[in-house]
Amino acid sequence: MSNSPDLPNQSLGILTLGAIGVVYGDIGTSPLYAFREALAQSGADGISFGEILGVLSLALWALIIVVTLKYVAFLTRMDNNGEGGVLSLMALARRATGGGWRIVLLLGATGAALFYGDAIITPALSVLSAVEGLRTIPGLESMSEPVILGVTVGILCGLFAFQARGTAGVAALFGPICLIWFVALAALGLWQIAKAPGVLAALNPMQAIEFLHGHGVTGLFVLGAVFLTVTGAEALIADMGHFGRLPIQLGWLGLVWPALTLNYLGQGALALQALAQAEARGQVLANADWFFLLAPDALRAPLVVLATAATVIASQAVITGAFSLTHQATALGLLPRLTIRQTSAQQIGQIYLPAVNWILLGGVAVLVFAFRSSSAMAAAYGIAVTGTMVVTTCLAFIIAWRHWHWDLGWAALLIAPFLALDVFFFGANILRVTEGGWVPLVVAGMVGLVMVTWLRGRRAVTERSSRMGIALDEFVHALSVRPPVRIEGTAVFLTQDLTQVPAALLHNLKHNKALHRCSILLRVETLPQPWVAPDERLSLDPFDATFVRARLRYGYMDRVDVPSDLARSPGLLDGPGGTSFFVGRSAIRFAARPLLPRWMTVIYMFLHRNAADPTAYFNIPPNRVVELGSQIEL
C-alpha cells in the first residue's frame, strides 16, 4: 500500500471497485476495436475460419502473457514506496544505481515522452469508436461522417472543459459504471459463445502459432493490431499509489480478465456464425463492427450509451495520468515548472494543469479530424504503448538486478522473455508507421526535445552561474572586514548551490546597502522517492552567526510548501522584523562563447520565460517575495 498520507484507510472492496473504474478503463474499452482491427489486417480478401481462431488466440494469449504474467504477477511487486509508473521506476532505478547511470534517465525520459503520445490518441480513438456504434442502431445506419465527428469532438470538448472543476465529485461513479460495463462485456460474450462453442478452440496457443507461421509478414501486421488488446496495461502499475497492489490484482483476476476473455471469445463466436451464413450463401465474409453486433437490436442503443460512458472514463484516467506524470516530471527536473491547481481539498492527487489540458485537447481534436475514423487511427496507437513497455521492462531488469540484488544471470533469464515479446510487438507496430504510427513518435520526439533542452539548459545555467559566483566563505570573510548595515528580520534566498553566494543576495546588498540579521540560503531538492515525512524534510547547517544553509527535501509526489516546512524549525522564522523571500529572476542572453547550440538556447529561452512563477510553485505568499533580476549568457 502507498505511503501517501492522503490515501484514506478504505476497505479492500471499495479500493477494488475504485481500481476497476480508474485502472482498467483503457484496457476495458479495447474490445470496441481491437478484434475488428486485428481481423481487418488478415481478412482483406475475405475472412476464413483459421484466421478468426488464429487472431482470437493471439489476443487471448497477449492478455495472459503481457498483462497477467508480466504486469499483474511481476511488475506490481516493483514499486517505489508504493508508487508505480515509468517515472517511479526510473526514480527507483536511479536510487539503486546511485544516480550515475545516464541510461536510467534516458529510459525514464523516453517512457514519459511516449506516454504523451498515448495520452493524445486514447481519448480520440476510444470515444470515436464508441460514437461510431451509433451506425449499428436500426434506423441510424446512414449517419454521416460529419455528424459522427461532431458528436465525438463535442463529448471530448466537454470532458476537457470539465477538468478545471475537478473530478472528485464524479469519480465515485467511475467504479459502478465500469462494473456494469465489464458485466455487460461478459454477458454479451457468453450469449454468443453458447451459440458457437467451437470458438473455445482459440484457447489453444497452437492456433496462434500456426496462424503466425502461415501468414508471414501479414502475421506481423496482425500482431501489431492484436496489441490493441493490451493497451492500458501500464495503468496497472501507474495507479498503484492510489489503490495498492492487492486491489489492482483482485480487480484483474476476479473481473476484468474473465470479462475481456469472454467478450473476445464472444466476438469470435459471432464471426464464426457470420462465416457459416456467408459460406451457405456462397459469399465471402467481410469484416464488421463485431462488438456492437454482439447485442440484439433492442439493446444496441443502451450499449452505445454505456460504451460512450466507459470511453469517457477511460479518457479521464489518461488525462489524469498526464497531469500526474507532468507533475512528477517537473519535480524530477525533466520539464519546466507549470501552473498546478488543486481541485480537491481532501486529495492532493487531484490536480489540474491548464497548459497540459489544452494542449491535449488540441492534439485530440486534430487527430479526430485528420484520421476521421477509429480504424484509420488504430494504426497510430500501438507504437507509443509498445515503446513504453520496452522501457518499463528495461527498468525492471535494472531494479531486479541492482535494487533487489538478484543474480545478474537469473535477472536476465526472467526478464529476457518479456523483453523479447515487447520488442517483437514494437517491431510489429513499427511496420505501421506510414499508416499513422508516426503520430505518437512525433509527439514523443517533441516532448523528448523539450526534456533534453531543459536538462541541458539548466546544467548550462548552473555552470555559468558557478563561474560568475562568489564562494560563500570568501564573501563572509569580506563582510567581517567591512560590515554592512544590518536590518531586523530574516531573509530566505532560494539557490541551487549552497557553496556560492546567491545572485539575489548580491543584488540586494548592492542596491539596498544592507543585509538582514539572519540570512538563510535555501536549496529545495526533489529526492528519487515519492514521499518524504514532513519532520524529515528540513536540515540546517549554520555557517556563522548570521548565515544559515538549509535544505528542504521533498518526494516527487509531495506538495511543496516552503514557508510551512521552514516554520517547523522552532525560532527559525520567528524573529522580529518578519521574513522575506528573495528570488532571482534571470534573463537568458546569447553568449559570445555559447555553452549550447544556438537553436537549443532559443528553445530554452522560451521554456525559461514561460515557466510558472517559482513563488507559486513553492507556495510562498506573493506579499513576502522580493524578485531581483540578473542576466545569464548561454
ZAMARGU-4260 file (C-alpha; in steps of 0.2 Angstrom, whole numbers, plus 5000, padded with zeros to 4 digits):
<rodrens>
0) 5000/5000/5000 | 5006/5018/4996 | 5015/5028/5010 | 5005/5043/5004 | 4997/5052/5019
5) 4982/5056/5008 | 4977/5039/5005 | 4961/5035/5015 | 4960/5019/5025 | 4947/5011/5015
10) 4941/4993/5014 | 4948/4981/5001 | 4931/4981/4992 | 4930/4999/4990 | 4948/5001/4984
15) 4945/4986/4971 | 4929/4995/4965 | 4939/5011/4963 | 4953/5002/4954 | 4940/4994/4942
20) 4934/5012/4937 | 4951/5020/4935 | 4964/5007/4932 | 4955/4997/4919 | 4946/5010/4909
25) 4958/5010/4895 | 4961/4991/4893 | 4942/4988/4896 | 4937/4998/4881 | 4949/4989/4869
30) 4935/4976/4864 | 4927/4991/4855 | 4940/4990/4841 | 4954/4978/4845 | 4947/4962/4837
35) 4940/4971/4822 | 4956/4979/4818 | 4966/4963/4820 | 4955/4954/4809 | 4955/4968/4796
40) 4974/4965/4794 | 4972/4947/4788 | 4955/4947/4780 | 4956/4960/4767 | 4951/4947/4754
45) 4939/4938/4765 | 4939/4931/4782 | 4942/4912/4785 | 4939/4900/4799 | 4958/4899/4803
50) 4960/4917/4803 | 4946/4920/4816 | 4953/4907/4828 | 4971/4912/4825 | 4968/4931/4828
55) 4957/4927/4843 | 4971/4915/4850 | 4984/4929/4849 | 4973/4941/4858 | 4969/4929/4872
60) 4987/4924/4875 | 4993/4943/4874 | 4981/4946/4889 | 4989/4931/4898 | 5007/4934/4895
65) 5008/4953/4894 | 4995/4958/4907 | 4993/4943/4919 | 5011/4937/4920 | 5021/4952/4917
70) 5011/4966/4925 | 5000/4958/4937 | 5011/4944/4944 | 5028/4953/4942 | 5028/4972/4939
75) 5015/4976/4953 | 5028/4970/4965 | 5041/4983/4959 | 5035/4999/4967 | 5044/5014/4974
80) 5037/5016/4991 | 5020/5011/4985 | 5021/5022/4969 | 5022/5014/4951 | 5023/5020/4934
85) 5038/5023/4922 | 5045/5039/4931 | 5043/5030/4948 | 5053/5015/4941 | 5066/5027/4934
90) 5067/5036/4951 | 5069/5019/4960 | 5082/5013/4947 | 5092/5029/4949 | 5092/5027/4968
95) 5098/5009/4966 | 5112/5014/4954 | 5117/5029/4964 | 5111/5041/4951 | 5126/5039/4940
100) 5119/5029/4926 | 5113/5040/4911 | 5104/5026/4903 | 5092/5026/4918 | 5087/5044/4915
105) 5086/5041/4896 | 5074/5027/4898 | 5063/5036/4910 | 5063/5052/4899 | 5059/5041/4884
110) 5045/5032/4893 | 5037/5048/4899 | 5038/5056/4882 | 5030/5041/4874 | 5016/5042/4887
115) 5010/5059/4880 | 5008/5051/4863 | 4997/5038/4871 | 4988/5052/4881 | 4983/5061/4865
120) 4977/5045/4855 | 4967/5036/4869 | 4953/5049/4871 | 4952/5052/4852 | 4951/5033/4847
125) 4941/5027/4862 | 4927/5040/4861 | 4926/5040/4842 | 4925/5021/4841 | 4910/5022/4854
130) 4901/5035/4844 | 4903/5025/4828 | 4892/5012/4836 | 4878/5024/4833 | 4878/5017/4815
135) 4874/4999/4821 | 4857/5005/4829 | 4842/5002/4817 | 4837/5017/4808 | 4854/5026/4811
140) 4864/5016/4798 | 4866/5030/4786 | 4873/5043/4799 | 4885/5054/4791 | 4903/5056/4795
145) 4902/5074/4800 | 4889/5070/4812 | 4899/5056/4820 | 4914/5068/4821 | 4904/5082/4828
150) 4897/5072/4842 | 4914/5065/4846 | 4923/5082/4847 | 4908/5088/4857 | 4910/5075/4870
155) 4929/5077/4871 | 4927/5096/4872 | 4915/5094/4887 | 4927/5082/4895 | 4942/5093/4894
160) 4932/5108/4899 | 4926/5099/4915 | 4944/5096/4921 | 4946/5113/4929 | 4932/5109/4941
165) 4940/5093/4946 | 4934/5075/4945 | 4932/5072/4964 | 4913/5074/4963 | 4910/5062/4949
170) 4924/5050/4952 | 4913/5040/4964 | 4903/5035/4948 | 4918/5028/4939 | 4918/5011/4948
175) 4900/5007/4947 | 4899/5012/4929 | 4914/5001/4924 | 4907/4987/4935 | 4892/4987/4924
180) 4902/4988/4909 | 4913/4973/4912 | 4897/4963/4917 | 4889/4968/4901 | 4905/4963/4891
185) 4905/4945/4900 | 4886/4943/4897 | 4887/4948/4879 | 4901/4936/4876 | 4893/4921/4885
190) 4877/4923/4875 | 4887/4922/4858 | 4899/4908/4865 | 4883/4897/4869 | 4878/4899/4850
195) 4896/4893/4844 | 4905/4884/4857 | 4918/4879/4844 | 4926/4896/4847 | 4934/4889/4863
200) 4947/4881/4852 | 4955/4898/4852 | 4961/4895/4870 | 4974/4883/4862 | 4990/4893/4859
205) 4994/4882/4844 | 4981/4891/4835 | 4991/4907/4837 | 5007/4899/4832 | 5000/4891/4817
210) 4992/4907/4811 | 5009/4917/4813 | 5018/4903/4804 | 5006/4903/4790 | 5004/4921/4787
215) 5022/4928/4786 | 5023/4947/4785 | 5004/4948/4786 | 5005/4940/4803 | 5016/4953/4809
220) 5004/4967/4804 | 4990/4957/4813 | 5001/4955/4829 | 5003/4974/4828 | 4984/4976/4829
225) 4982/4962/4842 | 4992/4973/4853 | 4977/4984/4855 | 4970/4972/4867 | 4983/4976/4880
230) 4984/4995/4878 | 4981/5002/4895 | 4991/4989/4904 | 5004/5002/4910 | 4989/5009/4921
235) 4991/4994/4932 | 5007/5000/4939 | 5005/5019/4936 | 4990/5019/4948 | 4997/5008/4962
240) 4999/5023/4973 | 4981/5027/4973 | 4974/5009/4976 | 4988/4997/4981 | 4994/4981/4973
245) 4981/4969/4980 | 4965/4978/4974 | 4973/4980/4957 | 4977/4961/4956 | 4960/4956/4963
250) 4951/4968/4950 | 4960/4960/4936 | 4960/4942/4941 | 4942/4942/4948 | 4933/4953/4935
255) 4942/4962/4921 | 4952/4947/4914 | 4937/4935/4914 | 4926/4948/4906 | 4938/4953/4892
260) 4941/4935/4888 | 4923/4931/4887 | 4919/4946/4876 | 4933/4942/4864 | 4928/4924/4863
265) 4910/4931/4860 | 4916/4942/4846 | 4925/4927/4838 | 4909/4916/4840 | 4899/4929/4831
270) 4912/4930/4817 | 4911/4911/4816 | 4892/4912/4814 | 4893/4925/4801 | 4906/4915/4792
275) 4894/4900/4791 | 4880/4910/4785 | 4891/4918/4772 | 4898/4901/4766 | 4880/4895/4765
280) 4876/4909/4753 | 4892/4906/4743 | 4898/4923/4749 | 4915/4930/4756 | 4914/4936/4774
285) 4918/4954/4776 | 4924/4962/4792 | 4911/4971/4803 | 4909/4980/4819 | 4909/4964/4829
290) 4907/4972/4846 | 4891/4981/4844 | 4884/4967/4834 | 4885/4956/4849 | 4870/4964/4856
295) 4852/4962/4849 | 4844/4977/4840 | 4834/4982/4855 | 4849/4983/4866 | 4860/4992/4854
300) 4856/5010/4859 | 4859/5007/4878 | 4875/4998/4873 | 4881/5013/4863 | 4877/5024/4878
305) 4886/5013/4890 | 4901/5011/4879 | 4902/5030/4877 | 4902/5032/4896 | 4916/5019/4898
310) 4927/5028/4885 | 4924/5044/4893 | 4930/5036/4910 | 4945/5028/4901 | 4949/5045/4893
315) 4948/5054/4910 | 4960/5041/4918 | 4973/5045/4904 | 4971/5064/4906 | 4973/5062/4925
320) 4988/5052/4921 | 4995/5065/4910 | 4993/5078/4924 | 5001/5067/4937 | 5016/5062/4925
325) 5019/5080/4921 | 5019/5084/4940 | 5032/5071/4943 | 5042/5076/4928 | 5043/5094/4934
330) 5048/5088/4952 | 5061/5077/4945 | 5068/5091/4934 | 5063/5084/4917 | 5051/5098/4912
335) 5050/5117/4917 | 5038/5122/4931 | 5020/5123/4925 | 5005/5130/4934 | 4997/5117/4945
340) 4979/5120/4953 | 4972/5109/4967 | 4954/5103/4963 | 4951/5094/4979 | 4953/5100/4997
345) 4954/5082/5003 | 4965/5073/4990 | 4982/5081/4985 | 4982/5069/4970 | 4968/5079/4962
350) 4977/5092/4952 | 4974/5102/4936 | 4987/5108/4924 | 4979/5121/4912 | 4993/5120/4899
355) 4993/5101/4898 | 4974/5101/4897 | 4973/5112/4882 | 4987/5105/4873 | 4980/5088/4875
360) 4963/5094/4868 | 4971/5102/4853 | 4980/5087/4849 | 4965/5076/4851 | 4954/5087/4840
365) 4967/5087/4827 | 4968/5068/4827 | 4949/5066/4826 | 4948/5077/4811 | 4964/5071/4802
370) 4960/5052/4804 | 4941/5053/4803 | 4938/5035/4809 | 4944/5024/4823 | 4950/5011/4810
375) 4962/5024/4802 | 4968/5030/4820 | 4971/5012/4827 | 4987/5011/4817 | 4994/5025/4827
380) 4990/5018/4844 | 5002/5004/4847 | 5019/5011/4844 | 5018/5023/4860 | 5012/5009/4871
385) 5024/4996/4865 | 5038/5008/4867 | 5033/5012/4884 | 5033/4994/4888 | 5050/4991/4882
390) 5056/5005/4893 | 5047/4998/4908 | 5054/4981/4905 | 5072/4988/4904 | 5070/4997/4920
395) 5063/4982/4929 | 5079/4972/4924 | 5090/4986/4932 | 5079/4986/4948 | 5079/4967/4949
400) 5097/4967/4947 | 5103/4982/4957 | 5089/4985/4970 | 5083/4968/4973 | 5101/4961/4972
405) 5096/4947/4960 | 5110/4937/4952 | 5113/4945/4935 | 5111/4929/4926 | 5094/4925/4934
410) 5088/4943/4932 | 5092/4942/4913 | 5084/4925/4912 | 5067/4931/4919 | 5067/4947/4910
415) 5073/4941/4893 | 5056/4933/4888 | 5046/4948/4892 | 5058/4960/4884 | 5059/4949/4868
420) 5040/4949/4867 | 5039/4968/4870 | 5052/4971/4856 | 5043/4959/4845 | 5027/4969/4847
425) 5036/4985/4845 | 5043/4979/4828 | 5026/4973/4823 | 5019/4991/4826 | 5034/4999/4818
430) 5028/4992/4801 | 5013/5003/4803 | 5022/5019/4804 | 5016/5025/4787 | 4998/5022/4792
435) 4998/5034/4806 | 5011/5026/4818 | 5022/5042/4815 | 5010/5052/4826 | 5015/5046/4843
440) 5033/5046/4838 | 5032/5064/4833 | 5023/5069/4849 | 5036/5059/4859 | 5050/5067/4849
445) 5044/5084/4853 | 5042/5081/4872 | 5059/5072/4872 | 5066/5088/4864 | 5059/5099/4877
450) 5066/5087/4891 | 5083/5087/4883 | 5084/5106/4881 | 5078/5109/4898 | 5090/5097/4906
455) 5105/5104/4896 | 5099/5122/4898 | 5098/5120/4917 | 5115/5112/4918 | 5122/5126/4907
460) 5114/5139/4919 | 5122/5131/4934 | 5139/5130/4926 | 5138/5148/4920 | 5132/5154/4937
465) 5146/5145/4947 | 5159/5153/4936 | 5152/5170/4939 | 5148/5167/4958 | 5157/5171/4974
470) 5161/5157/4986 | 5151/5159/5002 | 5167/5158/5014 | 5176/5172/5004 | 5160/5183/5005
475) 5158/5181/5024 | 5176/5185/5027 | 5174/5201/5016 | 5159/5206/5027 | 5169/5204/5043
480) 5182/5216/5036 | 5169/5229/5030 | 5152/5225/5040 | 5136/5231/5031 | 5121/5239/5039
485) 5110/5226/5047 | 5091/5227/5047 | 5079/5217/5058 | 5071/5202/5050 | 5075/5185/5041
490) 5079/5184/5023 | 5077/5167/5013 | 5087/5166/4997 | 5082/5152/4986 | 5098/5144/4977
495) 5104/5128/4969 | 5122/5130/4976 | 5125/5132/4994 | 5143/5135/4992 | 5140/5150/4982
500) 5133/5167/4986 | 5115/5168/4978 | 5114/5182/4964 | 5099/5189/4973 | 5109/5192/4989
505) 5122/5201/4980 | 5110/5212/4971 | 5101/5215/4987 | 5117/5221/4995 | 5122/5231/4980
510) 5106/5241/4979 | 5099/5242/4997 | 5116/5243/5005 | 5111/5232/5019 | 5108/5214/5025
515) 5096/5206/5036 | 5100/5200/5054 | 5098/5182/5048 | 5101/5176/5030 | 5095/5158/5025
520) 5102/5151/5010 | 5089/5138/5005 | 5091/5124/4992 | 5075/5114/4988 | 5078/5096/4982
525) 5067/5083/4975 | 5073/5065/4980 | 5070/5049/4969 | 5056/5043/4981 | 5038/5048/4981
530) 5036/5054/4999 | 5047/5062/5012 | 5039/5063/5030 | 5036/5082/5035 | 5048/5081/5050
535) 5062/5074/5039 | 5062/5087/5026 | 5072/5101/5033 | 5090/5101/5038 | 5100/5116/5044
540) 5119/5120/5043 | 5123/5136/5052 | 5138/5144/5043 | 5141/5158/5056 | 5130/5170/5067
545) 5121/5177/5053 | 5121/5164/5039 | 5112/5148/5039 | 5112/5135/5025 | 5096/5125/5024
550) 5090/5110/5013 | 5072/5106/5010 | 5070/5089/5003 | 5053/5083/4995 | 5047/5067/4986
555) 5042/5069/4968 | 5024/5067/4974 | 5024/5079/4989 | 5016/5096/4989 | 5029/5109/4990
560) 5026/5122/5004 | 5042/5131/5008 | 5036/5143/5022 | 5026/5129/5032 | 5041/5117/5031
565) 5054/5131/5036 | 5042/5135/5051 | 5044/5118/5058 | 5061/5123/5065 | 5057/5132/5081
570) 5064/5150/5081 | 5070/5150/5063 | 5057/5162/5056 | 5050/5169/5072 | 5062/5184/5075
575) 5057/5202/5074 | 5056/5211/5058 | 5047/5196/5049 | 5053/5185/5035 | 5056/5190/5016
580) 5059/5178/5002 | 5072/5183/4989 | 5070/5175/4972 | 5082/5178/4957 | 5073/5181/4941
585) 5087/5178/4927 | 5085/5183/4909 | 5094/5172/4896 | 5105/5181/4883 | 5116/5174/4869
590) 5135/5172/4874 | 5150/5176/4864 | 5156/5159/4868 | 5140/5149/4869 | 5138/5133/4880
595) 5123/5127/4870 | 5119/5127/4851 | 5110/5142/4846 | 5094/5133/4842 | 5094/5125/4859
600) 5097/5141/4868 | 5082/5149/4859 | 5071/5134/4864 | 5077/5135/4882 | 5074/5154/4882
605) 5056/5151/4878 | 5054/5137/4891 | 5063/5148/4904 | 5052/5163/4900 | 5036/5154/4901
610) 5039/5143/4916 | 5027/5145/4930 | 5031/5158/4944 | 5043/5149/4956 | 5034/5158/4971
615) 5018/5150/4967 | 5026/5133/4964 | 5035/5134/4981 | 5019/5140/4989 | 5026/5157/4995
620) 5014/5171/4998 | 5017/5184/4985 | 5017/5199/4998 | 5033/5191/5006 | 5043/5189/4990
625) 5056/5201/4983 | 5062/5197/4965 | 5079/5203/4959 | 5084/5201/4941 | 5100/5196/4933
630) 5107/5191/4916 | 5115/5174/4912 | 5123/5172/4895 | 5122/5155/4887
</rodrens>
